[in-house]
Amino acid sequence: MSDTSTPRVALVTGTGKGVGRGIAAALGARGWTVYVTGRGEPGPGSPQAETARRVTEAGGEGVGLRCDHRDDAQIEALIARITADRGRLDLLVNNVWAAPDDMAGFEDPFWTRPVTDWEPLIGVGLRAHYVAAVHAARHMVERGSGLIVNISSFGARAPLHSVLYGISKAGLDKMAADMGHELASAGVSAVSLWPGLVRTDGLVEAGVEEVAGFKLADAESPEFVGAVIARLTDDPRLPERSGHTFVVAELAEEYEVTEPDGRRAASHRAAFGGGPLY
């Protein structure tokens, strides 16, 4: 991914707020052109327009587009437009996620929930990532370059939030592992990342001080996750890392990425059982 003759191009899905918005802004700060998506029209005041504005203000070029990631055809059309407009797609960050409309949190055990929870949590949280990866990989393989990043979670290893949440995240890790295997000879890489607790605007505005035993004051910023992804794209060891799952805080330590205040994020690996990752 060393061609710098034109700005590198990324697609970050699910960027209306939170982690996706921070990743997009961090890439913008490094001069990337970043396409961002939302379900509504990308007019003034829309979530993707706000994210695109932050990308541009950070130093890149942000482009907000509409895409309902429940619709395979819209995902295909999205990537076709990007590659037609720019002639390249260097990075896909699969981040989009959806919860059931009537779920305010994850307190209810699975047997008390409707089975239709499957559709958003797996249909968007897993299937949409696969569909985007398929269409991105077709272009990347043709160019012989590119990176696919799945935003996963420690919920792939230990109980966290809900059964379906864990299923989706474990699936993302296995997806990256097998995609990495099949992409090995094509010059394209795929990885899965586990952020720690992320200090999103939503959690801050809600006055949350602690999540799953972790203090929000010590959490990672969304931009921190994006800075690690940006460094990963330039890592000369990326081909041998393809197919693996990584803890964001541990990669940050290796890459010497810190929060804006100089703080180093702590890995949650031990708190979720320790041991190796995919």
KOLRO-424718 format. One record per residue (C-alpha): x, y, z; residue in one letter; residue number from 0; chain. Coordinates in Angstrom, 3 decimals, always signed. Each point is the difference from the previous one (the first is absolute). Layout:
# residues N
<<X Y Z> A NUM A>
...
//
This chain:
# residues 278
<<+0.000 +0.000 +0.000> M 0 A>
<<+2.883 +2.330 -0.756> S 1 A>
<<-1.385 +1.859 -3.064> D 2 A>
<<-0.193 +3.627 +1.134> T 3 A>
<<-0.323 +1.627 -3.428> S 4 A>
<<-3.649 +0.670 +0.809> T 5 A>
<<-1.717 +0.073 +3.409> P 6 A>
<<-0.830 -3.441 +1.278> R 7 A>
<<-3.690 -0.857 +0.127> V 8 A>
<<-1.866 -1.616 +2.868> A 9 A>
<<-3.572 -1.083 +0.573> L 10 A>
<<-1.052 +0.030 +3.650> V 11 A>
<<-3.485 -1.398 +0.527> T 12 A>
<<-2.283 +1.047 +2.822> G 13 A>
<<+1.497 +3.429 +0.569> T 14 A>
<<-2.984 +1.973 +1.251> G 15 A>
<<+1.560 +0.162 +3.450> K 16 A>
<<+2.299 -1.790 +2.410> G 17 A>
<<+2.884 -2.196 -1.081> V 18 A>
<<-0.621 +0.358 -3.715> G 19 A>
<<+0.009 +3.787 +0.129> R 20 A>
<<+3.266 +0.004 +1.947> G 21 A>
<<+1.670 -2.435 -2.389> I 22 A>
<<-1.031 +2.115 -2.976> A 23 A>
<<+1.300 +3.208 +1.605> A 24 A>
<<+3.316 -1.618 +0.910> A 25 A>
<<+0.501 -1.141 -3.586> L 26 A>
<<-0.876 +3.493 -1.196> G 27 A>
<<+2.717 +1.421 +2.234> A 28 A>
<<+2.449 -2.120 -1.979> R 29 A>
<<-1.185 +1.296 -3.364> G 30 A>
<<-2.318 -2.830 -1.011> W 31 A>
<<-3.109 +0.349 -2.115> T 32 A>
<<-2.660 -1.641 +2.157> V 33 A>
<<-3.446 -1.093 -1.119> Y 34 A>
<<-2.457 -0.317 +2.863> V 35 A>
<<-3.492 -1.443 +0.080> T 36 A>
<<-3.345 +0.475 +1.681> G 37 A>
<<-3.513 -1.309 -0.606> R 38 A>
<<-1.543 +3.398 -0.646> G 39 A>
<<+0.605 +2.500 -2.773> E 40 A>
<<+3.401 +1.701 +0.410> P 41 A>
<<-1.343 +3.548 +0.022> G 42 A>
<<+1.094 +2.829 +2.286> P 43 A>
<<-0.283 -1.002 +3.626> G 44 A>
<<-0.062 -3.716 -0.710> S 45 A>
<<+2.306 -2.264 +2.034> P 46 A>
<<+2.151 -0.912 -2.988> Q 47 A>
<<+0.231 +3.656 -1.071> A 48 A>
<<+1.269 +0.882 +3.474> E 49 A>
<<+2.555 -2.808 -0.113> T 50 A>
<<+1.111 +1.004 -3.502> A 51 A>
<<+0.426 +3.578 +1.232> R 52 A>
<<+2.237 -1.181 +2.830> R 53 A>
<<+2.112 -2.019 -2.425> V 54 A>
<<+0.494 +3.039 -2.226> T 55 A>
<<+0.745 +2.323 +2.911> E 56 A>
<<+2.593 -2.478 +1.224> A 57 A>
<<+1.881 +0.289 -3.298> G 58 A>
<<-1.476 -2.671 -2.246> G 59 A>
<<-3.024 -0.126 -2.252> E 60 A>
<<-3.226 -1.322 +1.455> G 61 A>
<<-2.843 -1.244 -2.189> V 62 A>
<<-3.322 -0.984 +1.548> G 63 A>
<<-2.211 -2.475 -1.826> L 64 A>
<<-3.277 -1.742 +0.715> R 65 A>
<<+0.100 -3.761 +0.473> C 66 A>
<<-2.388 -2.290 +1.817> D 67 A>
<<+2.349 -2.850 +0.862> H 68 A>
<<-2.940 -2.378 +0.330> R 69 A>
<<-0.245 +0.107 -3.794> D 70 A>
<<+2.678 -1.951 -1.908> D 71 A>
<<-0.662 +1.948 -3.195> A 72 A>
<<+0.627 +3.329 +1.706> Q 73 A>
<<+3.324 -1.240 +1.374> I 74 A>
<<+1.047 -1.184 -3.453> E 75 A>
<<-1.022 +3.325 -1.562> A 76 A>
<<+1.855 +1.935 +2.716> L 77 A>
<<+3.320 -1.692 -0.704> I 78 A>
<<-0.540 +0.192 -3.753> A 79 A>
<<-0.485 +3.760 +0.290> R 80 A>
<<+3.130 +0.478 +2.088> I 81 A>
<<+2.184 -1.990 -2.362> T 82 A>
<<-1.503 +1.746 -3.020> A 83 A>
<<+0.528 +3.440 +1.526> D 84 A>
<<+3.526 -0.570 +1.309> R 85 A>
<<+1.337 -3.001 -1.861> G 86 A>
<<+1.144 -1.539 +3.270> R 87 A>
<<-1.122 -1.231 +3.386> L 88 A>
<<+2.897 -0.515 +2.377> D 89 A>
<<-1.813 -0.666 +3.255> L 90 A>
<<-3.361 -1.358 +1.080> L 91 A>
<<-0.870 +0.377 +3.668> V 92 A>
<<-3.022 -2.147 +0.820> N 93 A>
<<-1.523 +1.795 +2.956> N 94 A>
<<-3.742 +0.260 -0.653> V 95 A>
<<-2.218 -1.459 +2.709> W 96 A>
<<-3.666 +0.008 +0.960> A 97 A>
<<-2.029 -0.945 +3.051> A 98 A>
<<-3.646 -1.066 +0.031> P 99 A>
<<-2.291 +3.019 +0.012> D 100 A>
<<-1.514 -0.810 +3.386> D 101 A>
<<+3.258 -0.807 +1.796> M 102 A>
<<+1.123 +2.733 +2.374> A 103 A>
<<+2.850 -2.122 +1.341> G 104 A>
<<+1.218 -3.554 +0.363> F 105 A>
<<-1.499 -0.956 +3.336> E 106 A>
<<-2.476 -2.589 -1.297> D 107 A>
<<+1.105 -3.664 -0.292> P 108 A>
<<-0.260 -1.488 -3.465> F 109 A>
<<-3.027 -2.215 +0.679> W 110 A>
<<-2.108 +3.033 +0.924> T 111 A>
<<+0.804 +1.800 -3.241> R 112 A>
<<-1.714 -0.517 -3.402> P 113 A>
<<+1.943 -2.067 -2.504> V 114 A>
<<-0.340 +2.921 -2.414> T 115 A>
<<+2.920 +1.579 +1.889> D 116 A>
<<+2.059 -2.119 -2.389> W 117 A>
<<-0.725 +2.295 -2.947> E 118 A>
<<+1.746 +3.179 +1.203> P 119 A>
<<+2.651 -1.576 +2.211> L 120 A>
<<+1.088 -2.617 -2.535> I 121 A>
<<-1.445 +1.380 -3.243> G 122 A>
<<+1.753 +3.348 +0.468> V 123 A>
<<+2.624 -0.884 +2.600> G 124 A>
<<+1.388 -2.940 -2.001> L 125 A>
<<-1.589 -0.503 -3.417> R 126 A>
<<+0.391 +3.619 -1.125> A 127 A>
<<+3.711 -0.197 +0.821> H 128 A>
<<+0.364 -3.107 -2.120> Y 129 A>
<<-1.849 +1.554 -2.930> V 130 A>
<<+2.124 +3.154 +0.122> A 131 A>
<<+3.172 -2.091 +0.225> A 132 A>
<<-1.000 -2.042 -3.055> V 133 A>
<<-0.457 +3.054 -2.186> H 134 A>
<<+3.019 +1.841 +1.388> A 135 A>
<<+2.217 -3.054 -0.451> A 136 A>
<<-0.962 -0.343 -3.666> R 137 A>
<<+1.434 +3.454 -0.653> H 138 A>
<<+2.963 -0.358 +2.359> M 139 A>
<<+1.073 -3.340 -1.451> V 140 A>
<<-0.091 +1.457 -3.498> E 141 A>
<<+2.302 +2.836 +1.152> R 142 A>
<<+2.139 -2.323 +2.107> G 143 A>
<<-0.297 +2.182 +3.093> S 144 A>
<<-2.355 +0.754 +2.852> G 145 A>
<<-1.013 -0.626 +3.593> L 146 A>
<<-3.296 -1.166 +1.489> I 147 A>
<<-0.484 +0.725 +3.710> V 148 A>
<<-2.830 -1.446 +2.077> N 149 A>
<<-0.836 +1.875 +3.194> I 150 A>
<<-0.618 -2.870 +2.393> S 151 A>
<<-0.054 -0.228 +3.791> S 152 A>
<<+1.116 -1.837 +3.105> F 153 A>
<<-3.562 -1.331 -0.151> G 154 A>
<<+1.347 -2.540 -2.472> A 155 A>
<<+1.757 -1.696 +2.917> R 156 A>
<<-2.055 +0.578 +3.152> A 157 A>
<<-3.675 +0.730 +0.738> P 158 A>
<<-0.628 +3.656 -0.775> L 159 A>
<<-3.279 +1.778 -0.755> H 160 A>
<<-1.946 -2.907 -1.541> S 161 A>
<<+0.255 -3.436 -1.582> V 162 A>
<<-0.574 +1.379 -3.500> L 163 A>
<<+2.550 +2.759 +0.552> Y 164 A>
<<+2.595 -2.645 +0.851> G 165 A>
<<-0.956 -2.128 -3.004> I 166 A>
<<+0.457 +2.935 -2.363> S 167 A>
<<+3.380 +0.996 +1.403> K 168 A>
<<+1.358 -3.557 +0.032> A 169 A>
<<-1.154 -0.270 -3.600> G 170 A>
<<+1.909 +3.140 -0.961> L 171 A>
<<+3.226 -1.435 +1.399> D 172 A>
<<-0.436 -3.296 -1.848> K 173 A>
<<-0.926 +1.938 -3.138> M 174 A>
<<+3.253 +1.968 +0.130> A 175 A>
<<+1.984 -3.185 +0.635> A 176 A>
<<-1.359 -1.857 -3.009> D 177 A>
<<-0.031 +3.043 -2.273> M 178 A>
<<+3.622 +0.622 +0.892> G 179 A>
<<+0.804 -3.574 -0.998> H 180 A>
<<-1.681 +0.327 -3.385> E 181 A>
<<+1.434 +3.480 -0.663> L 182 A>
<<+3.579 -0.946 +0.890> A 183 A>
<<+1.237 -0.164 -3.575> S 184 A>
<<-1.967 +3.034 -1.207> A 185 A>
<<+1.795 +2.835 +1.814> G 186 A>
<<-3.118 +0.708 +2.079> V 187 A>
<<-0.269 -0.356 +3.778> S 188 A>
<<-2.861 -0.522 +2.455> A 189 A>
<<+0.094 +0.417 +3.769> V 190 A>
<<-2.421 +0.245 +2.911> S 191 A>
<<+0.448 +2.524 +2.816> L 192 A>
<<-1.187 +0.045 +3.609> W 193 A>
<<-0.279 +3.533 +1.384> P 194 A>
<<-0.342 +0.358 +3.733> G 195 A>
<<-2.756 +2.099 +1.509> L 196 A>
<<-0.332 +3.010 -2.304> V 197 A>
<<-0.914 +3.436 +1.319> R 198 A>
<<-2.701 +0.895 -2.512> T 199 A>
<<-1.988 +3.240 +0.036> D 200 A>
<<-3.128 -2.010 +0.783> G 201 A>
<<+1.463 -1.480 +3.188> L 202 A>
<<+1.389 +3.356 +1.101> V 203 A>
<<-3.304 +1.795 -0.633> E 204 A>
<<-1.873 -2.721 +1.883> A 205 A>
<<+2.150 +0.617 +3.058> G 206 A>
<<+1.278 -3.584 +0.043> V 207 A>
<<+2.992 -0.448 +2.286> E 208 A>
<<+0.602 -3.735 -0.306> E 209 A>
<<-0.774 -2.808 -2.472> V 210 A>
<<+0.555 -3.695 +0.749> A 211 A>
<<+2.307 +0.943 +2.861> G 212 A>
<<+2.154 +2.387 -2.029> F 213 A>
<<+0.122 +3.727 +0.786> K 214 A>
<<-0.981 +2.301 -2.828> L 215 A>
<<+2.721 +2.439 +1.082> A 216 A>
<<+2.614 -2.613 -0.954> D 217 A>
<<-1.670 -0.991 -3.268> A 218 A>
<<+1.404 +0.289 -3.507> E 219 A>
<<-1.098 +2.876 -2.188> S 220 A>
<<-1.544 -0.832 -3.391> P 221 A>
<<+2.845 +1.885 -1.676> E 222 A>
<<+2.523 -2.206 +1.813> F 223 A>
<<-1.460 -3.055 -1.731> V 224 A>
<<+0.285 +1.784 -3.343> G 225 A>
<<+3.612 +0.995 +0.629> A 226 A>
<<+0.894 -3.645 +0.594> V 227 A>
<<-1.729 -1.047 -3.225> I 228 A>
<<+1.905 +2.687 -1.898> A 229 A>
<<+3.292 -1.324 +1.349> R 230 A>
<<-1.029 -3.547 -0.846> L 231 A>
<<-0.426 +0.939 -3.673> T 232 A>
<<+3.670 +1.006 -0.126> D 233 A>
<<+1.347 -2.935 +1.988> D 234 A>
<<+2.568 -1.893 -2.131> P 235 A>
<<-0.986 -3.142 +1.928> R 236 A>
<<-3.637 +0.300 -1.057> L 237 A>
<<+0.065 -2.972 -2.417> P 238 A>
<<+1.127 -2.361 +2.749> E 239 A>
<<-2.535 +1.487 +2.394> R 240 A>
<<-2.860 -0.568 -2.404> S 241 A>
<<-2.598 -2.427 +1.277> G 242 A>
<<+0.663 +0.795 +3.647> H 243 A>
<<-1.958 +1.771 +2.721> T 244 A>
<<+1.674 +2.761 +2.018> F 245 A>
<<-0.765 +2.002 +3.126> V 246 A>
<<+0.036 +3.692 -0.955> V 247 A>
<<+1.808 +1.062 +3.182> A 248 A>
<<+2.739 -2.577 -0.596> E 249 A>
<<+0.588 +1.146 -3.573> L 250 A>
<<+0.048 +3.581 +1.274> A 251 A>
<<+2.747 -0.912 +2.451> E 252 A>
<<+2.038 -1.530 -2.807> E 253 A>
<<-0.577 +2.943 -2.330> Y 254 A>
<<+0.512 +2.549 +2.819> E 255 A>
<<-3.449 +1.467 -0.571> V 256 A>
<<-1.365 +1.902 +2.986> T 257 A>
<<-3.102 +1.977 +0.799> E 258 A>
<<+0.232 +3.758 -0.723> P 259 A>
<<+0.855 +0.596 +3.658> D 260 A>
<<+2.878 -2.468 -0.203> G 261 A>
<<-1.808 -2.719 +1.939> R 262 A>
<<+0.559 -3.619 -0.998> R 263 A>
<<-3.064 -2.223 -0.185> A 264 A>
<<+0.006 -3.239 +1.974> A 265 A>
<<-0.828 -3.334 -1.615> S 266 A>
<<-3.093 -1.792 +1.320> H 267 A>
<<+1.331 -3.397 -1.052> R 268 A>
<<+0.580 -1.310 +3.544> A 269 A>
<<-3.411 +1.189 +1.175> A 270 A>
<<-1.637 -2.120 -2.711> F 271 A>
<<+1.851 -3.208 +0.662> G 272 A>
<<+3.459 +0.613 -1.450> G 273 A>
<<+1.423 -2.478 -2.458> G 274 A>
<<+0.673 +0.219 -3.746> P 275 A>
<<-2.194 +1.593 -2.660> L 276 A>
<<-0.771 -1.182 -3.522> Y 277 A>
//
